[in-house]
Amino acid sequence: MKNKPIFIFTFLCLFISACNIEEEPVPIDEGAFFYKEWDARYYNSLALAQKYPDLVDTLFLMGKGLSEIPEVVFTFKNLSFLNLGDNYIQEIPDDIVKLKKMHRLVLGDNLIKEINPKLFVLPNLKELNIRNNGIKKLETPKGRLSHLESFDVSDNPIKELPPWIFDSKELRKLYFSNTDVSSIPESICEQDGLETIVGCNSKVFSLPECLYKMKHLETVVFARCHYQRKFSKDNHQKLSIMIDKIDSVFNEYED
């Protein structure tokens, strides 16, 4: 029993060491950020995301040369931010409705000609970026983007902003630069929370007078992007003056 103290000491050392060992992160490949103890993580590796489908929160697949949205993406039930910009995607499949927790979707710089109406069924979508595709018309959706806060349809050959864009009472930012849009629907007047409107190089040459009543509107950018103005939320008179100035700038371009 002479070795009993040594045995107990060794056991205690091993026990203490085991308690102090930090949990090792799950093996990751280059460009992915994921640790086992975290609920969700950012990925730009589709291969790794497939290993932990229930933990994928954010997925960046920009510039991957994709011609379609990979089917496996629709199995990531907790996905909230998907960036598929700068690819060769031509259509949005019906399976997009499976991403019910989606908050932000970026499809800019692709080859999409029309928007699948089912996209607008997503109940939690807050930010939609479809800039620089080949979209000519925004079809009437099958649902309402009731929580949409930011909508970017810039650099598309669309000719009008349909009234349904303003169905969301939470809309804060609207971008339609480099389009053929020539007017802004009066339904914009219902958007009291609107903060930013950007329509550089569009064909809009007049603005609804109701804009001056918007309490939160801070930035309005039109004409050829040479005229922009930020103004106090509390000074609505400045917005009224600004609209007059914008109209004069429009008139100069018409001449």
FIRO-697112 format. One line per 2 residues: number of its first residue (from 1); for each residue z, x, y of N, C-alpha, C, O. Coordinates in steps of 0.05 Angstrom, whole numbers, always signed. Layout:
N
NUM> Z/X/Y/Z/X/Y/Z/X/Y/Z/X/Y  ...
This chain:
255
1> +0/+16/-24/+0/+0/+0/+0/+17/+25/+2/+7/+47  -3/+43/+21/-3/+61/+44/-26/+55/+63/-25/+60/+87
3> -47/+44/+52/-72/+39/+67/-72/+11/+81/-90/+4/+95  -50/-4/+77/-49/-31/+88/-50/-32/+118/-66/-48/+129
5> -36/-14/+133/-38/-14/+162/-66/-7/+172/-76/-19/+191  -79/+11/+157/-106/+19/+165/-125/-5/+162/-142/-10/+178
7> -121/-19/+139/-138/-42/+134/-135/-64/+155/-154/-75/+165  -110/-69/+162/-104/-90/+183/-116/-81/+209/-128/-98/+224
9> -113/-56/+217/-124/-46/+242/-154/-48/+243/-165/-57/+263  -167/-41/+220/-196/-43/+219/-205/-72/+221/-225/-77/+235
11> -191/-90/+208/-198/-118/+209/-196/-129/+237/-213/-144/+247  -174/-122/+251/-170/-131/+278/-192/-120/+297/-202/-135/+314
13> -200/-95/+293/-221/-83/+310/-247/-98/+306/-261/-104/+325  -253/-104/+281/-278/-118/+275/-277/-147/+287/-297/-157/+297
15> -254/-160/+285/-251/-187/+295/-255/-188/+325/-269/-205/+336  -242/-169/+339/-244/-167/+368/-272/-161/+377/-282/-173/+396
17> -285/-143/+363/-313/-136/+370/-331/-160/+366/-349/-164/+383  -327/-175/+345/-344/-198/+340/-340/-219/+362/-360/-232/+370
19> -316/-222/+372/-311/-241/+393/-323/-233/+419/-329/-250/+436  -327/-207/+423/-337/-197/+449/-367/-194/+449/-379/-188/+470
21> -380/-199/+426/-409/-196/+425/-422/-219/+440/-417/-242/+434  -439/-213/+460/-454/-234/+474/-477/-244/+458/-490/-229/+443
23> -483/-269/+461/-505/-280/+446/-531/-268/+455/-537/-268/+479  -546/-258/+436/-572/-246/+443/-592/-267/+450/-593/-288/+438
25> -609/-261/+469/-630/-280/+476/-650/-283/+453/-655/-264/+438  -662/-306/+451/-682/-310/+431/-705/-291/+437/-713/-287/+460
27> -717/-278/+416/-740/-260/+421/-761/-274/+438/-769/-297/+433  -771/-259/+458/-791/-271/+476/-815/-252/+478/-812/-228/+473
29> -837/-263/+485/-860/-246/+489/-865/-243/+519/-851/-256/+535  -883/-226/+526/-887/-219/+554/-894/-243/+571/-912/-259/+564
31> -880/-246/+593/-887/-267/+612/-872/-293/+608/-875/-312/+623  -855/-295/+587/-840/-319/+582/-811/-314/+588/-801/-292/+584
33> -797/-334/+598/-770/-332/+606/-754/-354/+592/-755/-377/+601  -739/-346/+572/-725/-366/+556/-700/-354/+543/-702/-333/+531
35> -677/-366/+546/-653/-357/+533/-641/-380/+518/-641/-403/+526  -630/-374/+495/-621/-394/+476/-601/-413/+488/-600/-437/+481
37> -583/-403/+505/-562/-420/+515/-571/-438/+538/-556/-455/+547  -595/-434/+548/-605/-451/+570/-618/-476/+559/-629/-476/+537
39> -616/-498/+574/-628/-523/+565/-658/-523/+565/-671/-534/+547  -669/-510/+585/-698/-510/+588/-707/-485/+604/-690/-473/+618
41> -732/-478/+601/-740/-453/+614/-769/-454/+621/-785/-472/+614  -777/-434/+636/-804/-431/+646/-820/-414/+626/-811/-394/+616
43> -844/-423/+620/-862/-409/+602/-890/-406/+614/-899/-424/+628  -902/-383/+609/-931/-381/+614/-945/-371/+589/-967/-361/+589
45> -931/-375/+566/-941/-369/+540/-941/-394/+523/-920/-404/+516  -964/-404/+517/-966/-429/+501/-956/-424/+473/-943/-441/+461
47> -960/-400/+463/-952/-393/+435/-921/-394/+433/-911/-405/+413  -907/-384/+453/-878/-385/+452/-868/-413/+457/-849/-421/+444
49> -881/-427/+475/-872/-454/+481/-873/-472/+456/-857/-489/+452  -893/-466/+438/-895/-482/+414/-871/-477/+395/-865/-494/+379
51> -858/-455/+398/-835/-448/+381/-811/-465/+388/-794/-471/+372  -810/-472/+414/-786/-487/+424/-796/-511/+440/-789/-513/+464
53> -811/-529/+428/-823/-551/+442/-804/-569/+457/-811/-580/+478  -780/-573/+446/-761/-591/+460/-747/-579/+484/-734/-593/+499
55> -751/-553/+487/-738/-539/+509/-756/-531/+532/-748/-519/+551  -782/-539/+529/-801/-532/+550/-798/-550/+574/-802/-574/+572
57> -791/-539/+596/-788/-554/+621/-811/-549/+640/-821/-567/+653  -819/-524/+642/-840/-515/+660/-861/-498/+645/-853/-479/+631
59> -886/-505/+648/-907/-491/+634/-930/-484/+653/-942/-501/+665  -935/-458/+656/-956/-448/+674/-979/-437/+656/-975/-418/+642
61> -1002/-450/+658/-1025/-441/+643/-1049/-437/+662/-1072/-445/+655  -1044/-426/+685/-1066/-422/+704/-1084/-399/+696/-1075/-379/+685
63> -1110/-402/+701/-1129/-381/+696/-1131/-372/+667/-1135/-348/+662  -1128/-390/+648/-1128/-383/+620/-1156/-389/+608/-1160/-384/+584
65> -1175/-398/+624/-1202/-403/+613/-1203/-428/+596/-1221/-431/+579  -1184/-447/+600/-1183/-471/+584/-1205/-491/+592/-1210/-495/+615
67> -1218/-502/+572/-1238/-523/+577/-1227/-551/+573/-1240/-570/+579  -1203/-552/+562/-1189/-577/+558/-1159/-572/+558/-1150/-550/+554
69> -1144/-593/+561/-1115/-591/+560/-1107/-589/+530/-1113/-607/+515  -1094/-567/+522/-1087/-564/+493/-1070/-588/+484/-1052/-597/+497
71> -1076/-598/+460/-1063/-622/+450/-1033/-617/+446/-1017/-636/+449  -1025/-593/+440/-997/-587/+435/-980/-592/+460/-956/-597/+458
73> -993/-590/+484/-978/-595/+509/-965/-622/+509/-944/-626/+521  -978/-642/+497/-968/-669/+497/-945/-674/+478/-934/-696/+477
75> -937/-653/+464/-914/-655/+446/-889/-645/+460/-867/-648/+449  -891/-634/+484/-868/-624/+499/-856/-647/+515/-861/-651/+538
77> -839/-661/+501/-829/-687/+512/-811/-683/+537/-806/-702/+552  -800/-659/+541/-783/-654/+564/-797/-639/+587/-784/-630/+605
79> -823/-636/+585/-839/-622/+605/-838/-637/+631/-844/-661/+633  -830/-623/+653/-828/-635/+679/-848/-623/+699/-854/-636/+719
81> -857/-598/+694/-876/-585/+712/-898/-571/+696/-892/-553/+681  -922/-581/+700/-945/-569/+686/-966/-560/+706/-976/-575/+722
83> -972/-534/+705/-993/-523/+722/-1016/-513/+706/-1014/-494/+690  -1039/-527/+709/-1064/-520/+694/-1086/-512/+713/-1109/-516/+707
85> -1078/-502/+737/-1098/-495/+757/-1116/-472/+749/-1109/-456/+732  -1140/-471/+761/-1159/-449/+758/-1168/-446/+729/-1167/-424/+718
87> -1177/-468/+717/-1188/-468/+690/-1215/-482/+691/-1228/-484/+712  -1224/-491/+668/-1250/-505/+666/-1247/-533/+654/-1265/-543/+640
89> -1224/-545/+658/-1218/-571/+647/-1235/-592/+659/-1239/-593/+684  -1247/-609/+642/-1266/-629/+652/-1255/-658/+652/-1266/-675/+666
91> -1234/-663/+637/-1223/-690/+636/-1193/-690/+630/-1182/-671/+619  -1181/-712/+637/-1153/-716/+632/-1151/-736/+609/-1158/-759/+612
93> -1141/-728/+585/-1141/-745/+562/-1119/-767/+565/-1101/-765/+580  -1122/-788/+548/-1104/-811/+549/-1075/-802/+541/-1056/-815/+549
95> -1073/-781/+526/-1047/-772/+517/-1029/-762/+540/-1005/-757/+536  -1040/-761/+564/-1023/-753/+587/-999/-772/+590/-979/-764/+601
97> -1002/-796/+581/-980/-816/+583/-956/-809/+567/-934/-820/+572  -959/-790/+549/-936/-781/+532/-916/-764/+548/-893/-761/+540
99> -925/-753/+570/-908/-735/+586/-892/-752/+606/-897/-750/+631  -874/-768/+597/-860/-787/+613/-840/-775/+633/-832/-787/+652
101> -833/-750/+628/-814/-736/+646/-827/-718/+666/-814/-704/+681  -854/-720/+667/-869/-703/+685/-862/-709/+714/-864/-732/+723
103> -855/-688/+729/-850/-691/+758/-872/-679/+775/-880/-690/+795  -883/-657/+765/-903/-642/+780/-927/-635/+762/-923/-625/+741
105> -951/-642/+772/-975/-636/+757/-996/-624/+775/-1004/-635/+795  -1005/-600/+767/-1025/-585/+783/-1050/-582/+766/-1050/-569/+745
107> -1072/-594/+775/-1098/-593/+762/-1119/-582/+781/-1143/-586/+776  -1111/-569/+802/-1130/-559/+821/-1148/-537/+810/-1141/-523/+791
109> -1172/-535/+822/-1191/-514/+814/-1200/-517/+786/-1200/-498/+770  -1209/-541/+778/-1220/-546/+752/-1247/-559/+755/-1259/-558/+776
111> -1257/-573/+734/-1283/-586/+735/-1280/-616/+729/-1298/-628/+718  -1258/-628/+738/-1253/-656/+733/-1270/-673/+752/-1269/-669/+776
113> -1285/-692/+741/-1302/-709/+757/-1289/-736/+764/-1296/-748/+785  -1271/-745/+747/-1257/-770/+753/-1229/-768/+742/-1223/-754/+723
115> -1211/-784/+754/-1183/-784/+745/-1179/-806/+725/-1186/-829/+730  -1168/-799/+703/-1161/-820/+683/-1140/-838/+695/-1118/-829/+703
117> -1145/-864/+696/-1126/-883/+709/-1099/-883/+696/-1079/-890/+708  -1097/-874/+670/-1072/-873/+656/-1053/-852/+668/-1029/-853/+663
119> -1064/-834/+683/-1047/-814/+696/-1027/-827/+714/-1004/-817/+717  -1035/-849/+726/-1018/-863/+745/-996/-880/+732/-981/-894/+746
121> -995/-879/+706/-974/-894/+691/-949/-877/+689/-927/-888/+684  -952/-851/+693/-929/-834/+691/-907/-843/+710/-911/-843/+734
123> -884/-850/+700/-863/-863/+716/-848/-844/+735/-836/-854/+755  -848/-818/+730/-832/-800/+746/-848/-779/+761/-837/-760/+772
125> -875/-783/+762/-891/-763/+776/-886/-763/+806/-890/-784/+819  -879/-740/+817/-873/-737/+845/-894/-721/+860/-898/-725/+884
127> -906/-702/+846/-926/-685/+859/-951/-683/+843/-950/-676/+819  -974/-690/+855/-1000/-689/+841/-1020/-673/+858/-1026/-680/+881
129> -1030/-652/+846/-1049/-634/+859/-1075/-634/+843/-1076/-624/+821  -1096/-646/+854/-1122/-647/+841/-1144/-635/+859/-1167/-643/+857
131> -1136/-617/+876/-1155/-606/+896/-1177/-589/+882/-1173/-578/+860  -1199/-588/+895/-1222/-571/+887/-1231/-577/+858/-1232/-559/+841
133> -1238/-602/+854/-1252/-610/+829/-1278/-623/+838/-1288/-616/+860  -1289/-641/+823/-1314/-654/+831/-1310/-684/+834/-1328/-700/+830
135> -1286/-692/+842/-1279/-720/+844/-1292/-734/+868/-1288/-725/+890  -1307/-755/+863/-1321/-769/+884/-1307/-795/+892/-1311/-804/+915
137> -1292/-806/+874/-1279/-831/+880/-1252/-833/+866/-1249/-824/+843  -1232/-844/+880/-1206/-848/+868/-1205/-877/+858/-1201/-896/+874
139> -1207/-880/+832/-1208/-907/+820/-1181/-920/+823/-1160/-907/+824  -1181/-947/+823/-1156/-962/+823/-1140/-957/+798/-1150/-960/+776
141> -1115/-948/+801/-1099/-941/+777/-1090/-965/+761/-1091/-988/+771  -1082/-960/+737/-1071/-982/+720/-1041/-986/+724/-1029/-1005/+715
143> -1030/-967/+739/-1001/-969/+746/-997/-960/+774/-1016/-955/+788  -972/-958/+782/-966/-949/+809/-949/-923/+808/-930/-921/+793
145> -957/-904/+824/-942/-879/+826/-919/-885/+846/-919/-876/+869  -899/-899/+837/-878/-909/+854/-861/-886/+865/-846/-890/+885
147> -861/-863/+852/-844/-841/+861/-860/-818/+873/-848/-796/+878  -886/-821/+877/-902/-799/+887/-894/-790/+915/-892/-807/+933
149> -889/-764/+918/-880/-753/+943/-901/-736/+956/-903/-734/+980  -918/-723/+940/-938/-705/+950/-964/-709/+935/-965/-708/+910
151> -986/-713/+950/-1013/-718/+938/-1033/-700/+952/-1037/-702/+976  -1047/-683/+936/-1067/-665/+947/-1093/-670/+933/-1097/-664/+910
153> -1112/-681/+949/-1139/-686/+938/-1160/-671/+955/-1183/-678/+955  -1151/-650/+967/-1169/-633/+984/-1192/-621/+968/-1191/-618/+944
155> -1213/-614/+983/-1236/-600/+971/-1250/-616/+949/-1260/-604/+929  -1251/-642/+952/-1265/-660/+934/-1284/-677/+950/-1278/-683/+973
157> -1307/-685/+939/-1327/-701/+955/-1320/-731/+956/-1338/-747/+954  -1295/-737/+960/-1287/-765/+963/-1293/-775/+991/-1293/-760/+1010
159> -1299/-801/+993/-1307/-812/+1019/-1286/-830/+1032/-1287/-837/+1055  -1266/-837/+1016/-1245/-854/+1027/-1218/-850/+1013/-1217/-841/+990
161> -1197/-857/+1027/-1171/-857/+1016/-1164/-886/+1010/-1159/-902/+1028  -1164/-893/+985/-1158/-921/+978/-1129/-929/+985/-1111/-912/+984
163> -1125/-954/+992/-1099/-963/+1001/-1077/-959/+980/-1053/-955/+988  -1083/-958/+954/-1063/-956/+934/-1048/-929/+936/-1026/-926/+925
165> -1060/-909/+949/-1046/-883/+952/-1019/-887/+965/-1000/-873/+960  -1018/-908/+982/-994/-912/+998/-975/-932/+985/-957/-943/+998
167> -980/-938/+959/-962/-956/+945/-934/-944/+942/-914/-957/+941  -934/-917/+939/-908/-903/+937/-894/-903/+963/-904/-892/+983
169> -870/-914/+964/-855/-914/+989/-841/-887/+993/-827/-883/+1013  -844/-869/+974/-831/-843/+976/-851/-821/+984/-844/-798/+985
171> -876/-829/+991/-896/-809/+998/-887/-794/+1023/-881/-806/+1044  -888/-767/+1021/-879/-750/+1043/-902/-732/+1053/-903/-726/+1077
173> -920/-724/+1035/-941/-705/+1043/-968/-714/+1031/-970/-720/+1008  -988/-714/+1049/-1015/-722/+1041/-1035/-702/+1051/-1036/-695/+1075
175> -1051/-691/+1033/-1071/-670/+1039/-1099/-680/+1030/-1103/-687/+1007  -1118/-680/+1049/-1146/-686/+1041/-1166/-670/+1057/-1186/-681/+1066
177> -1160/-645/+1062/-1178/-627/+1076/-1204/-623/+1061/-1205/-624/+1037  -1226/-618/+1077/-1252/-612/+1065/-1262/-634/+1047/-1271/-629/+1025
179> -1259/-659/+1057/-1269/-682/+1042/-1288/-697/+1061/-1291/-690/+1085  -1300/-719/+1051/-1317/-736/+1068/-1303/-761/+1077/-1315/-780/+1086
181> -1276/-760/+1076/-1260/-783/+1085/-1265/-787/+1115/-1263/-768/+1131  -1271/-812/+1123/-1278/-818/+1151/-1257/-835/+1165/-1258/-839/+1189
183> -1239/-847/+1149/-1219/-864/+1162/-1193/-864/+1145/-1193/-857/+1121  -1172/-871/+1158/-1146/-873/+1144/-1138/-903/+1143/-1137/-916/+1164
185> -1133/-913/+1119/-1127/-942/+1117/-1101/-950/+1132/-1083/-934/+1134  -1101/-974/+1142/-1078/-984/+1157/-1053/-985/+1140/-1031/-986/+1151
187> -1056/-985/+1114/-1032/-986/+1097/-1015/-961/+1100/-992/-961/+1091  -1025/-940/+1113/-1009/-917/+1119/-986/-924/+1137/-965/-911/+1138
189> -989/-946/+1152/-968/-954/+1171/-942/-962/+1157/-921/-964/+1169  -944/-967/+1131/-921/-975/+1115/-905/-951/+1106/-883/-953/+1094
191> -916/-927/+1111/-903/-902/+1102/-885/-891/+1123/-891/-871/+1136  -862/-902/+1126/-843/-894/+1147/-832/-866/+1141/-823/-852/+1160
193> -832/-858/+1116/-821/-832/+1109/-841/-809/+1109/-833/-786/+1103  -866/-814/+1116/-886/-793/+1116/-879/-770/+1135/-872/-775/+1158
195> -882/-746/+1125/-874/-722/+1141/-899/-705/+1149/-899/-693/+1170  -919/-704/+1131/-942/-686/+1135/-968/-700/+1128/-970/-712/+1107
197> -988/-698/+1146/-1015/-707/+1140/-1034/-685/+1148/-1034/-676/+1171  -1050/-675/+1129/-1068/-653/+1134/-1096/-661/+1125/-1101/-666/+1101
199> -1115/-663/+1144/-1142/-670/+1137/-1163/-652/+1151/-1182/-662/+1163  -1159/-626/+1149/-1177/-607/+1161/-1206/-611/+1151/-1210/-616/+1128
201> -1225/-610/+1170/-1253/-611/+1163/-1261/-637/+1148/-1281/-637/+1134  -1245/-657/+1152/-1253/-683/+1142/-1270/-697/+1164/-1275/-684/+1185
203> -1278/-722/+1160/-1294/-736/+1180/-1278/-757/+1195/-1290/-775/+1208  -1252/-754/+1194/-1235/-772/+1208/-1235/-766/+1238/-1229/-743/+1246
205> -1242/-785/+1255/-1243/-780/+1283/-1225/-799/+1299/-1227/-800/+1324  -1208/-813/+1285/-1188/-830/+1299/-1165/-834/+1280/-1168/-833/+1256
207> -1142/-839/+1292/-1117/-842/+1276/-1105/-869/+1283/-1106/-878/+1306  -1093/-882/+1263/-1079/-907/+1268/-1057/-903/+1289/-1042/-884/+1288
209> -1055/-922/+1307/-1035/-920/+1328/-1006/-922/+1318/-987/-914/+1331  -1004/-933/+1294/-977/-936/+1282/-963/-909/+1276/-939/-909/+1272
211> -978/-888/+1277/-967/-862/+1270/-944/-855/+1289/-924/-842/+1281  -946/-863/+1314/-925/-855/+1333/-898/-869/+1327/-878/-860/+1338
213> -898/-889/+1310/-874/-903/+1303/-860/-889/+1279/-837/-896/+1273  -873/-871/+1266/-862/-858/+1243/-840/-839/+1251/-845/-819/+1265
215> -816/-844/+1242/-793/-829/+1250/-791/-801/+1239/-779/-783/+1250  -804/-797/+1216/-801/-771/+1202/-826/-754/+1203/-826/-731/+1193
217> -847/-763/+1215/-872/-748/+1216/-869/-724/+1233/-862/-726/+1257  -874/-700/+1221/-870/-675/+1235/-896/-659/+1240/-899/-646/+1260
219> -915/-662/+1221/-939/-645/+1223/-964/-662/+1219/-967/-677/+1199  -983/-661/+1237/-1008/-674/+1235/-1030/-654/+1241/-1030/-641/+1262
221> -1048/-649/+1222/-1069/-629/+1225/-1096/-642/+1219/-1100/-651/+1196  -1114/-643/+1239/-1140/-654/+1235/-1162/-637/+1248/-1159/-612/+1249
223> -1184/-650/+1256/-1207/-636/+1268/-1216/-614/+1250/-1218/-617/+1226  -1220/-590/+1261/-1230/-567/+1245/-1207/-548/+1240/-1211/-524/+1238
225> -1183/-559/+1238/-1159/-543/+1234/-1152/-526/+1258/-1134/-510/+1257  -1166/-530/+1281/-1159/-516/+1305/-1137/-529/+1320/-1124/-518/+1338
227> -1131/-554/+1313/-1111/-569/+1327/-1089/-577/+1308/-1093/-592/+1289  -1065/-567/+1313/-1042/-576/+1297/-1018/-575/+1315/-1016/-560/+1335
229> -1000/-592/+1309/-977/-595/+1327/-952/-604/+1311/-954/-623/+1296  -930/-591/+1315/-905/-599/+1304/-889/-610/+1327/-889/-600/+1349
231> -875/-632/+1322/-860/-644/+1344/-833/-654/+1334/-829/-657/+1310  -815/-660/+1352/-789/-669/+1346/-789/-696/+1333/-804/-714/+1341
233> -772/-699/+1313/-770/-725/+1299/-759/-746/+1319/-765/-770/+1316  -745/-737/+1338/-731/-756/+1356/-748/-763/+1381/-740/-781/+1396
235> -770/-749/+1385/-786/-754/+1409/-813/-766/+1401/-833/-752/+1398  -814/-792/+1398/-838/-806/+1390/-860/-806/+1411/-884/-808/+1405
237> -852/-802/+1436/-872/-802/+1458/-890/-778/+1454/-914/-780/+1461  -880/-756/+1444/-897/-732/+1439/-919/-738/+1420/-942/-729/+1423
239> -912/-754/+1399/-933/-761/+1379/-954/-779/+1392/-978/-775/+1386  -946/-797/+1409/-966/-814/+1423/-985/-797/+1440/-1009/-802/+1440
241> -974/-778/+1454/-990/-759/+1470/-1008/-743/+1452/-1031/-738/+1458  -997/-734/+1429/-1012/-718/+1410/-1036/-733/+1399/-1058/-721/+1397
243> -1032/-758/+1393/-1055/-774/+1383/-1077/-775/+1404/-1101/-773/+1397  -1070/-778/+1429/-1090/-779/+1450/-1105/-752/+1451/-1129/-751/+1454
245> -1090/-730/+1448/-1103/-704/+1449/-1121/-700/+1425/-1143/-688/+1427  -1112/-709/+1402/-1129/-706/+1378/-1154/-722/+1381/-1176/-712/+1374
247> -1152/-746/+1392/-1176/-762/+1397/-1196/-748/+1415/-1220/-749/+1411  -1185/-734/+1435/-1203/-719/+1454/-1216/-696/+1439/-1239/-689/+1444
249> -1201/-683/+1421/-1213/-661/+1406/-1235/-672/+1388/-1256/-660/+1385  -1230/-695/+1375/-1250/-708/+1358/-1275/-713/+1374/-1298/-708/+1365
251> -1272/-724/+1398/-1295/-730/+1415/-1312/-706/+1421/-1336/-707/+1423  -1298/-683/+1425/-1313/-658/+1431/-1330/-651/+1408/-1353/-642/+1411
253> -1320/-655/+1383/-1336/-648/+1360/-1359/-667/+1355/-1380/-660/+1345  -1354/-693/+1363/-1376/-712/+1360/-1399/-706/+1379/-1422/-710/+1372
255> -1392/-695/+1402/-1413/-688/+1421/-1428/-663/+1411/-1446/-654/+1424
